[in-house]
Amino acid sequence: MEMSSMMGKQVAELQRTLSMNLLKSQMATQTAQVTVMMRDLQASQPAPHPSKGHAVDIKG
């Protein structure tokens, strides 16, 4: 094998490894953000329904 061929393979492997690490980092960040969002939703009061109880439509 030539030296440039070996170096090319090493660079490609390094790029794949870096891409995977970045992907894992992004997924961890997104998971943490979703966890915080879910906790905030559970802690907040539900919004009132915009028309519930104000009007009743009866068709007969």
C-alpha positions as CSV (number, residue, x, y, z in Angstrom):
1,M,0.0,0.0,0.0
2,E,1.2,3.5,-0.7
3,M,1.5,6.0,2.1
4,S,-1.1,8.4,0.5
5,S,-3.6,5.5,0.3
6,M,-3.1,4.7,4.0
7,M,-3.4,8.3,5.0
8,G,-6.6,8.7,2.9
9,K,-8.2,5.7,4.7
10,Q,-7.2,7.1,8.1
11,V,-8.6,10.5,7.2
12,A,-11.9,8.9,6.1
13,E,-12.1,6.9,9.3
14,L,-11.4,10.0,11.4
15,Q,-14.2,11.9,9.6
16,R,-16.7,9.1,10.2
17,T,-15.7,9.0,13.9
18,L,-16.0,12.8,14.2
19,S,-19.4,12.7,12.5
20,M,-20.7,10.0,14.9
21,N,-19.4,11.9,17.9
22,L,-21.1,15.1,16.7
23,L,-24.3,13.2,16.1
24,K,-24.3,11.7,19.5
25,S,-23.6,15.1,21.1
26,Q,-26.5,16.7,19.2
27,M,-28.8,13.9,20.2
28,A,-27.8,14.2,23.8
29,T,-28.5,18.0,23.7
30,Q,-31.9,17.5,22.0
31,T,-32.8,14.9,24.6
32,A,-31.9,17.3,27.4
33,Q,-33.9,20.1,25.8
34,V,-37.0,17.8,25.4
35,T,-36.7,16.7,29.0
36,V,-36.7,20.3,30.3
37,M,-39.6,21.2,28.0
38,M,-41.6,18.2,29.3
39,R,-41.0,19.2,32.9
40,D,-42.0,22.8,32.1
41,L,-45.2,21.5,30.5
42,Q,-46.1,19.4,33.5
43,A,-45.4,22.2,35.9
44,S,-47.4,24.8,34.1
45,Q,-51.2,25.3,34.4
46,P,-53.2,24.1,31.4
47,A,-54.5,26.9,29.2
48,P,-58.3,27.4,29.3
49,H,-60.3,26.2,26.2
50,P,-61.1,29.3,24.1
51,S,-64.8,28.6,23.8
52,K,-65.7,25.9,26.2
53,G,-68.6,26.8,28.4
54,H,-69.3,30.1,26.6
55,A,-71.7,29.0,23.9
56,V,-73.7,25.9,23.3
57,D,-74.8,24.9,19.7
58,I,-78.0,22.9,19.7
59,K,-79.2,21.8,16.3
60,G,-82.5,19.9,16.1
